[in-house]
Amino acid sequence: DRSVADELEKSDTYAGRSYVEGRLFYCYYRVLRDPAGKRIGAVVAGGSIEEIIQKTKKTALSSSLSIVVIIVYTFFALFLFVVRWNRSIKRMESYLTEIGSGKLPEAPLKISGGDELEEMADVINEMKRSLAEKERLRNELALAQTIQAEMLPDADAAQKLPESCRVNGFMTPAREVGGDLYDFVAVGEKLFFSVGDVSGKGVPASLYMVVILALFRNIARKESDPSKIAIELNNALISSNNY
């Protein structure tokens, strides 16, 4: 190009567009000189504008495809995360609903992933174990209450007393197991009865009450003196109490 030649007259370098054999190139020219400073030629580096445009389009297309792939992958990963989160929440809701209905599931709640959901599942499982332990203790206390009530005299026992005796008694525990006791035994013309209180001493004391009742009945049937009954009962309790 004449324009390029004019530029090279002013400077030894040129960078810009240039037509070469009818094709448009983007070129960089640098003049070569001999030791005397005379121009002897030029070094030219360049590329076809069409090729540059095509490469740019390919690069842009490749980048666009990469961005699309990243967006699709991100959306898919987010979708899976939301689906998993939703399923885990529903499983927790169903598990807690079953616990709230009074039925403790046998199998623990399993949610893996190592995130907050798994930590929540661990908390729920610990709560279920605590409730199961309380339920077991409640059943044991209910059984102890039944045993305790059966050890106390009932209406049938009062009917077997002599006609000159009218005895009635009842005990209503404030909690699962009460701490009060009463009993009566008719031996011939004599009626022996006892009243005791071990309230506030816990379940072991209430169960110990059962031992006292059994000892009292056995001793009263063979001993008629109240003082001797108390002494023999006390001695029997001392020998059987290891605490």
Rosetta silent file (secondary structure, phi, psi, omega in degrees, C-alpha in Angstrom):
SEQUENCE: DRSVADELEKSDTYAGRSYVEGRLFYCYYRVLRDPAGKRIGAVVAGGSIEEIIQKTKKTALSSSLSIVVIIVYTFFALFLFVVRWNRSIKRMESYLTEIGSGKLPEAPLKISGGDELEEMADVINEMKRSLAEKERLRNELALAQTIQAEMLPDADAAQKLPESCRVNGFMTPAREVGGDLYDFVAVGEKLFFSVGDVSGKGVPASLYMVVILALFRNIARKESDPSKIAIELNNALISSNNY
SCORE:     score description
SCORE:     0.000 S_00000001
   1 L     0.000  142.125  176.509    0.000    0.000    0.000 S_00000001
   2 H   -63.676  -37.483 -178.229    1.107    3.476   -0.759 S_00000001
   3 H   -64.173  -37.220  179.269   -0.138    4.552    2.628 S_00000001
   4 H   -68.724  -41.035  179.388    2.042    1.954    4.327 S_00000001
   5 H   -62.945  -39.254  177.662    5.063    3.023    2.282 S_00000001
   6 H   -63.287  -38.671  178.902    4.462    6.634    3.274 S_00000001
   7 H   -66.296  -39.351 -179.166    4.365    5.638    6.916 S_00000001
   8 H   -70.669  -20.493  174.531    7.606    3.689    6.602 S_00000001
   9 H   -69.119  -29.117 -177.921    9.260    6.792    5.105 S_00000001
  10 H   -89.301  -29.727 -175.326    8.575    8.541    8.394 S_00000001
  11 L  -145.634  157.893  179.885    9.331    5.657   10.714 S_00000001
  12 L   -82.688   -3.873 -179.222   10.999    2.256   10.635 S_00000001
  13 E  -130.476  154.629  175.639    7.866    0.546   12.035 S_00000001
  14 E  -153.573  137.913  176.807    4.229    0.307   11.123 S_00000001
  15 E  -135.009  124.649  179.760    1.326   -1.567   12.651 S_00000001
  16 E   162.539 -167.444 -178.639   -2.095   -1.584   11.089 S_00000001
  17 E   -80.380  146.467 -179.877   -4.196   -2.809    8.206 S_00000001
  18 E  -155.359  139.006  177.481   -2.642   -3.477    4.849 S_00000001
  19 E   -87.285  128.502  177.310   -3.769   -5.032    1.607 S_00000001
  20 E  -127.076  114.123 -178.745   -1.548   -7.841    0.349 S_00000001
  21 L    52.538   41.004  175.109   -2.437   -9.309   -3.027 S_00000001
  22 L    83.167   -1.695  179.368   -5.956   -8.013   -2.651 S_00000001
  23 E  -109.885  142.079 -177.389   -6.506   -9.453    0.804 S_00000001
  24 E   -85.899  123.743 -179.833   -6.800   -7.373    3.912 S_00000001
  25 E  -121.662  156.708  167.204   -4.230   -8.180    6.573 S_00000001
  26 E  -105.554  117.103 -169.168   -3.346   -6.784    9.909 S_00000001
  27 E  -126.183  160.047  172.162    0.420   -6.399    9.727 S_00000001
  28 E  -127.763  122.259 -178.407    3.447   -5.242   11.629 S_00000001
  29 E  -108.914  141.804  170.967    6.329   -3.862    9.558 S_00000001
  30 E  -141.314  124.181 -177.038    9.914   -3.223   10.659 S_00000001
  31 E   -73.503  140.391  175.750   12.549   -1.817    8.273 S_00000001
  32 E  -105.836  137.359  179.827   15.943   -3.567    7.997 S_00000001
  33 E  -126.528  151.424  175.616   19.091   -1.511    7.397 S_00000001
  34 L   -82.573  175.501 -178.823   22.653   -2.441    6.564 S_00000001
  35 L   -57.118  -24.789 -179.678   25.591   -1.296    8.705 S_00000001
  36 L   -83.851   -4.246  179.080   25.768    1.891    6.638 S_00000001
  37 L    92.287    4.906 -179.164   22.153    2.689    7.491 S_00000001
  38 L   -83.989  139.008  177.459   20.754    2.028    4.034 S_00000001
  39 E   -68.531  129.960  179.539   17.385    0.344    3.820 S_00000001
  40 E  -122.350   -2.713  179.395   17.700   -3.126    2.490 S_00000001
  41 E   161.032 -164.255 -179.038   14.240   -4.569    3.230 S_00000001
  42 E  -154.038  149.043  173.197   11.622   -5.114    5.886 S_00000001
  43 E  -100.180  129.889 -176.966   10.323   -7.841    8.172 S_00000001
  44 E  -124.487  130.207  173.384    6.560   -8.271    8.027 S_00000001
  45 E  -128.289  135.672 -178.251    4.362  -10.270   10.422 S_00000001
  46 E  -172.534  179.402  179.532    0.609  -10.357   10.116 S_00000001
  47 E  -147.124  152.181  179.851   -2.578  -12.243    9.730 S_00000001
  48 E   -66.290  134.796  177.736   -5.584  -12.164    7.514 S_00000001
  49 H   -59.715  -38.287  179.067   -8.414  -10.103    8.946 S_00000001
  50 H   -62.080  -43.118  179.157  -10.830  -12.801    7.807 S_00000001
  51 H   -66.067  -40.386  178.579   -8.858  -15.465    9.666 S_00000001
  52 H   -61.454  -43.111  178.797   -8.652  -13.299   12.755 S_00000001
  53 H   -62.751  -43.231  179.834  -12.412  -12.757   12.623 S_00000001
  54 H   -63.016  -43.152  178.695  -13.032  -16.489   12.167 S_00000001
  55 H   -65.093  -38.863  178.583  -10.743  -17.346   15.068 S_00000001
  56 H   -63.717  -41.434  178.246  -12.405  -14.683   17.185 S_00000001
  57 H   -63.275  -43.289  179.336  -15.806  -16.118   16.335 S_00000001
  58 H   -62.763  -42.590  179.019  -14.637  -19.634   17.190 S_00000001
  59 H   -62.766  -42.962  179.234  -13.151  -18.414   20.463 S_00000001
  60 H   -64.469  -39.958  178.834  -16.338  -16.527   21.269 S_00000001
  61 H   -65.369  -42.899  179.190  -18.448  -19.559   20.386 S_00000001
  62 H   -63.265  -41.949  178.721  -16.264  -21.841   22.482 S_00000001
  63 H   -64.506  -40.235  179.639  -16.436  -19.415   25.406 S_00000001
  64 H   -63.395  -43.155  178.677  -20.203  -19.135   25.025 S_00000001
  65 H   -63.083  -39.764  178.854  -20.567  -22.916   25.006 S_00000001
  66 H   -62.969  -42.177  179.269  -18.376  -23.149   28.092 S_00000001
  67 H   -64.205  -41.046  179.285  -20.505  -20.542   29.851 S_00000001
  68 H   -62.989  -43.104  179.355  -23.683  -22.374   28.848 S_00000001
  69 H   -61.734  -42.918  179.771  -22.257  -25.685   30.128 S_00000001
  70 H   -62.904  -43.290 -179.917  -21.277  -24.038   33.426 S_00000001
  71 H   -63.178  -44.786 -179.526  -24.737  -22.475   33.792 S_00000001
  72 H   -63.705  -43.671  179.924  -26.476  -25.786   33.020 S_00000001
  73 H   -63.357  -43.597  179.310  -24.233  -27.692   35.420 S_00000001
  74 H   -62.361  -43.741  178.839  -24.762  -25.108   38.150 S_00000001
  75 H   -63.077  -42.219 -179.664  -28.523  -25.186   37.634 S_00000001
  76 H   -65.257  -43.386  178.500  -28.571  -28.992   37.690 S_00000001
  77 H   -63.332  -41.077  177.733  -26.454  -29.119   40.856 S_00000001
  78 H   -65.265  -38.102  178.416  -28.705  -26.531   42.488 S_00000001
  79 H   -63.112  -45.800  178.766  -31.774  -28.495   41.406 S_00000001
  80 H   -63.027  -39.012  179.086  -30.403  -31.703   42.946 S_00000001
  81 H   -63.365  -44.570 -179.791  -29.534  -29.830   46.132 S_00000001
  82 H   -64.859  -41.388  179.639  -33.048  -28.378   46.418 S_00000001
  83 H   -63.193  -46.221  179.432  -34.635  -31.783   45.710 S_00000001
  84 H   -62.666  -43.907  179.707  -32.461  -33.489   48.320 S_00000001
  85 H   -60.730  -44.052 -178.781  -33.133  -30.726   50.850 S_00000001
  86 H   -64.326  -43.386  179.028  -36.873  -30.929   50.225 S_00000001
  87 H   -63.931  -41.427 -179.642  -36.926  -34.728   50.582 S_00000001
  88 H   -64.720  -41.567  178.485  -34.879  -34.566   53.773 S_00000001
  89 H   -62.618  -41.733  179.620  -37.187  -31.929   55.276 S_00000001
  90 H   -65.302  -38.563  177.788  -40.236  -34.048   54.418 S_00000001
  91 H   -64.404  -41.625  176.548  -38.623  -37.116   56.019 S_00000001
  92 H   -62.513  -43.372 -179.499  -37.898  -35.098   59.160 S_00000001
  93 H   -61.236  -44.894  179.332  -41.459  -33.773   59.186 S_00000001
  94 H   -65.003  -38.961 -179.753  -42.910  -37.281   58.831 S_00000001
  95 H   -64.916  -45.653 -179.656  -40.550  -38.614   61.521 S_00000001
  96 H   -67.902  -34.292  177.459  -41.453  -35.844   63.971 S_00000001
  97 H   -63.607  -41.074  178.691  -45.164  -36.278   63.214 S_00000001
  98 H   -64.820  -39.631  177.115  -44.895  -39.965   64.101 S_00000001
  99 H   -66.239  -41.397 -179.796  -43.124  -39.086   67.358 S_00000001
 100 H   -64.211  -25.807  179.031  -45.733  -36.432   68.109 S_00000001
 101 L   -77.623   -5.214  179.110  -48.507  -38.990   67.700 S_00000001
 102 L    98.302   -0.633  179.700  -47.048  -40.972   70.588 S_00000001
 103 L  -107.856  114.291 -179.791  -45.497  -43.735   68.485 S_00000001
 104 L   -85.204  122.070  179.237  -41.709  -43.817   68.628 S_00000001
 105 L   -62.155  144.936  179.020  -40.154  -45.175   65.388 S_00000001
 106 L   -75.059  -45.402 -178.119  -37.902  -48.161   65.881 S_00000001
 107 L   -82.235  144.332  177.315  -35.348  -47.224   63.219 S_00000001
 108 L   -73.027  160.629  177.279  -33.310  -44.014   63.610 S_00000001
 109 L   -77.626  120.717 -177.733  -33.658  -41.141   61.162 S_00000001
 110 L  -110.761  115.418  174.677  -30.896  -41.484   58.551 S_00000001
 111 L  -137.371  116.518 -178.811  -29.869  -38.419   56.539 S_00000001
 112 L  -102.156  165.648  178.961  -26.357  -38.322   55.070 S_00000001
 113 L   141.716  -19.021  178.472  -24.481  -35.472   53.496 S_00000001
 114 L    69.041   23.322 -179.359  -22.340  -34.074   56.281 S_00000001
 115 L  -119.100 -162.317 -177.334  -24.253  -30.786   56.400 S_00000001
 116 H   -62.265  -31.432 -179.508  -26.793  -29.063   58.648 S_00000001
 117 H   -64.398  -40.896  178.843  -29.476  -31.595   57.713 S_00000001
 118 H   -66.436  -37.629  177.126  -27.412  -34.476   59.065 S_00000001
 119 H   -64.386  -40.020  177.266  -26.784  -32.514   62.284 S_00000001
 120 H   -63.746  -39.080  178.184  -30.536  -31.922   62.630 S_00000001
 121 H   -63.452  -38.794  178.146  -31.156  -35.656   62.125 S_00000001
 122 H   -63.600  -39.716  178.622  -28.666  -36.444   64.917 S_00000001
 123 H   -64.466  -42.305  179.863  -30.515  -34.044   67.246 S_00000001
 124 H   -64.574  -41.601  178.841  -33.859  -35.686   66.384 S_00000001
 125 H   -64.531  -37.914  177.672  -32.434  -39.178   67.001 S_00000001
 126 H   -66.275  -39.225  177.269  -31.059  -38.065   70.373 S_00000001
 127 H   -63.801  -39.769  179.672  -34.482  -36.630   71.259 S_00000001
 128 H   -65.958  -39.416  178.048  -36.117  -39.929   70.277 S_00000001
 129 H   -63.993  -38.995  178.143  -33.690  -41.899   72.460 S_00000001
 130 H   -64.920  -42.662  178.664  -34.475  -39.599   75.384 S_00000001
 131 H   -65.396  -38.566  179.139  -38.214  -40.026   74.855 S_00000001
 132 H   -63.941  -38.841  178.658  -37.797  -43.808   74.581 S_00000001
 133 H   -66.766  -41.053  177.863  -35.915  -43.855   77.885 S_00000001
 134 H   -65.603  -37.236  178.469  -38.619  -41.757   79.550 S_00000001
 135 H   -66.002  -40.735  177.510  -41.299  -44.054   78.116 S_00000001
 136 H   -62.148  -43.701  179.432  -39.461  -47.107   79.472 S_00000001
 137 H   -64.993  -38.659  179.255  -39.201  -45.482   82.901 S_00000001
 138 H   -63.995  -40.618  178.390  -42.878  -44.509   82.801 S_00000001
 139 H   -65.111  -39.778  178.712  -43.881  -48.106   82.012 S_00000001
 140 H   -65.460  -40.217  178.372  -41.726  -49.401   84.841 S_00000001
 141 H   -66.379  -37.635  177.804  -43.269  -46.899   87.249 S_00000001
 142 H   -63.701  -39.690  176.895  -46.760  -47.864   86.080 S_00000001
 143 H   -64.921  -41.151  177.999  -45.907  -51.511   86.756 S_00000001
 144 H   -63.604  -37.260  177.715  -44.559  -50.572   90.189 S_00000001
 145 H   -63.750  -41.665  178.999  -47.793  -48.682   90.899 S_00000001
 146 H   -63.224  -44.752  179.603  -49.835  -51.741   89.943 S_00000001
 147 H   -62.374  -42.912 -179.612  -47.748  -54.008   92.173 S_00000001
 148 H   -62.562  -44.096 -179.190  -47.992  -51.518   95.024 S_00000001
 149 H   -64.024  -36.485 -179.009  -51.779  -51.206   94.706 S_00000001
 150 H   -71.611  -21.778  179.427  -52.199  -54.983   94.670 S_00000001
 151 H   -78.672  -22.113 -179.619  -50.205  -55.290   97.894 S_00000001
 152 L   -80.187  150.631 -179.133  -52.616  -53.024   99.791 S_00000001
 153 L   -65.368  142.706  179.507  -55.787  -54.567  101.266 S_00000001
 154 L  -109.028 -171.074 -178.507  -58.876  -54.295   99.086 S_00000001
 155 H   -63.719  -33.998  179.832  -62.629  -54.395   99.762 S_00000001
 156 H   -63.705  -37.590  179.242  -62.638  -58.207   99.811 S_00000001
 157 H   -64.916  -36.315  178.775  -60.120  -58.210  102.654 S_00000001
 158 H   -68.266  -31.627 -179.274  -62.399  -55.909  104.686 S_00000001
 159 H   -68.891  -23.387 -176.535  -65.367  -58.233  104.133 S_00000001
 160 L   -84.618   -5.088  179.800  -63.460  -61.117  105.764 S_00000001
 161 L   -73.284  162.196  175.316  -63.075  -59.275  109.077 S_00000001
 162 L   -58.805  155.630 -176.020  -65.291  -60.089  112.077 S_00000001
 163 L   -63.573  -22.895  179.992  -68.708  -58.458  112.033 S_00000001
 164 L   -76.187   -8.495 -176.793  -67.706  -56.217  114.926 S_00000001
 165 L  -112.143  133.256  174.161  -64.988  -54.574  112.763 S_00000001
 166 L  -128.180  112.788 -176.489  -65.555  -52.126  110.005 S_00000001
 167 L  -127.974  138.013  175.631  -62.410  -51.000  108.222 S_00000001
 168 L  -146.553  140.548  179.461  -61.972  -49.047  105.023 S_00000001
 169 L  -155.743  155.760  176.967  -58.879  -47.422  103.508 S_00000001
 170 L  -153.151  158.770  177.347  -57.553  -46.115  100.246 S_00000001
 171 L  -136.810  128.589  177.090  -54.396  -44.548   98.843 S_00000001
 172 L  -117.171  106.943 -177.588  -54.202  -42.172   95.879 S_00000001
 173 L   -65.577  139.105  174.486  -50.578  -41.622   94.723 S_00000001
 174 L   -73.178  -28.335  177.926  -49.668  -38.028   93.850 S_00000001
 175 L  -124.521 -157.705 -176.786  -47.247  -39.405   91.274 S_00000001
 176 L   -62.747  -41.558 -178.781  -46.663  -42.740   89.574 S_00000001
 177 L  -126.546  128.823 -178.860  -45.751  -44.498   92.838 S_00000001
 178 L   -86.253  168.545 -178.854  -46.993  -43.370   96.224 S_00000001
 179 L  -117.052   13.933 -179.789  -45.129  -43.360   99.483 S_00000001
 180 E  -105.786  155.523  178.115  -47.929  -44.202  101.907 S_00000001
 181 E  -145.100  150.242  172.094  -48.902  -47.606  103.250 S_00000001
 182 E  -152.347  155.269  179.709  -51.620  -49.122  105.339 S_00000001
 183 E  -162.615  157.274  174.657  -52.629  -52.646  106.257 S_00000001
 184 E  -145.924  144.548 -178.732  -54.825  -54.538  108.680 S_00000001
 185 E  -138.179  128.774  176.972  -54.807  -58.123  109.868 S_00000001
 186 E   -98.601  122.609  177.611  -57.448  -59.855  112.013 S_00000001
 187 E  -125.637  103.790 -176.583  -56.092  -62.525  114.353 S_00000001
 188 L    64.960 -125.780  179.176  -58.814  -64.069  116.465 S_00000001
 189 L   -89.421    2.304 -176.386  -60.562  -61.317  118.385 S_00000001
 190 E  -106.693  146.194  177.106  -57.781  -58.832  117.694 S_00000001
 191 E  -121.819  117.566  177.651  -57.402  -56.451  114.782 S_00000001
 192 E  -102.950  136.950  175.607  -53.937  -55.155  113.953 S_00000001
 193 E  -141.766  153.679 -178.623  -53.472  -52.263  111.550 S_00000001
 194 E  -136.769  148.610  176.630  -50.491  -50.187  110.427 S_00000001
 195 E  -135.777  132.083 -179.255  -50.030  -46.848  108.699 S_00000001
 196 E  -141.178  166.963 -178.540  -46.742  -45.631  107.265 S_00000001
 197 E  -145.982  120.696  174.102  -45.262  -42.908  105.085 S_00000001
 198 L  -125.149   27.430 -177.626  -42.146  -43.027  102.921 S_00000001
 199 L   -61.349  143.665  177.028  -43.127  -40.172  100.596 S_00000001
 200 L    82.954    1.579 -178.287  -40.324  -38.235   98.947 S_00000001
 201 L  -101.108    2.976  176.049  -37.802  -41.057   99.279 S_00000001
 202 L    90.836  178.746 -177.836  -38.112  -42.307   95.714 S_00000001
 203 H   -63.673  -41.150 -179.979  -39.099  -45.579   94.093 S_00000001
 204 H   -56.859  -39.706  179.738  -36.727  -47.776   96.202 S_00000001
 205 H   -66.513  -38.613  179.083  -38.443  -46.605   99.411 S_00000001
 206 H   -65.015  -39.248  178.017  -41.881  -47.295   97.942 S_00000001
 207 H   -71.259  -30.976  176.384  -40.829  -50.808   96.969 S_00000001
 208 H   -65.733  -28.077  176.284  -39.304  -51.273  100.417 S_00000001
 209 H   -59.097  -36.667  179.695  -42.756  -50.502  101.736 S_00000001
 210 H   -62.485  -39.498  178.376  -43.959  -53.713  100.115 S_00000001
 211 H   -63.406  -40.386 -179.637  -41.394  -55.664  102.142 S_00000001
 212 H   -62.163  -43.240 -179.726  -42.651  -54.004  105.340 S_00000001
 213 H   -61.500  -44.262 -179.253  -46.245  -54.979  104.582 S_00000001
 214 H   -63.439  -43.491  178.743  -45.295  -58.611  103.982 S_00000001
 215 H   -64.449  -41.414 -178.698  -43.263  -58.773  107.185 S_00000001
 216 H   -61.276  -43.760 -178.188  -46.027  -57.089  109.189 S_00000001
 217 H   -65.345  -43.196 -178.277  -48.661  -59.590  108.069 S_00000001
 218 H   -66.759  -41.369 -178.071  -46.484  -62.593  108.803 S_00000001
 219 H   -70.967  -40.416 -177.491  -45.408  -61.365  112.225 S_00000001
 220 H   -64.270  -27.174 -178.729  -48.912  -60.226  113.268 S_00000001
 221 L   -75.151  -17.390 -178.337  -50.328  -63.689  112.593 S_00000001
 222 L  -119.782   -3.468 -179.293  -48.030  -65.297  115.162 S_00000001
 223 L  -134.077  128.082 -174.538  -47.507  -62.474  117.667 S_00000001
 224 L  -100.263  -15.632 -178.761  -50.327  -60.703  119.546 S_00000001
 225 L   -85.723  119.663 -178.860  -48.371  -58.097  121.528 S_00000001
 226 H   -57.230  -38.836 -179.393  -48.087  -54.838  119.503 S_00000001
 227 H   -64.897  -40.206  179.201  -44.756  -53.927  121.134 S_00000001
 228 H   -69.239  -34.083  176.413  -43.287  -57.328  120.259 S_00000001
 229 H   -62.214  -43.433 -179.492  -44.627  -57.017  116.698 S_00000001
 230 H   -64.622  -41.686 -179.765  -42.847  -53.651  116.356 S_00000001
 231 H   -65.308  -48.190 -178.346  -39.596  -55.042  117.770 S_00000001
 232 H   -64.469  -37.540  177.431  -39.606  -58.167  115.607 S_00000001
 233 H   -64.740  -42.376  179.059  -40.518  -56.115  112.537 S_00000001
 234 H   -63.183  -43.818  179.251  -37.692  -53.684  113.253 S_00000001
 235 H   -63.538  -40.262  179.048  -35.175  -56.505  113.711 S_00000001
 236 H   -63.721  -40.298  178.746  -36.288  -58.161  110.466 S_00000001
 237 H   -67.100  -38.607  179.190  -35.852  -54.883  108.571 S_00000001
 238 H   -63.803  -42.164 -176.851  -32.405  -54.331  110.041 S_00000001
 239 H   -71.644  -24.454 -178.487  -31.220  -57.784  109.034 S_00000001
 240 H   -98.661   -5.624 -177.798  -32.539  -57.436  105.466 S_00000001
 241 L   -97.130  116.667 -178.429  -31.409  -53.851  104.867 S_00000001
 242 L   -94.189    2.010 -174.567  -27.902  -53.634  103.399 S_00000001
 243 L  -102.332    0.000    0.000  -27.850  -49.836  103.119 S_00000001
